């Protein structure tokens, strides 16, 4: 049940990327927040989620 819900939330978040005309910081933050909440609800440690979000934001800032 938890994995099914996580999968649906991830699919929802990433479909926003697919539909976006362009990817900006606001969209990245929105998706990272959605993914982060889904991961935390699935019992992923907050430390891991925060580190993942930080790394994605840093990577996006380099290509922006």
Secondary structure as GFF3:
##gff-version 3
##sequence-region A 1 64
A	DSSP	alpha_helix	2	19	.	.	.	ID=ss1
A	DSSP	alpha_helix	25	41	.	.	.	ID=ss2
A	DSSP	alpha_helix	46	63	.	.	.	ID=ss3
###
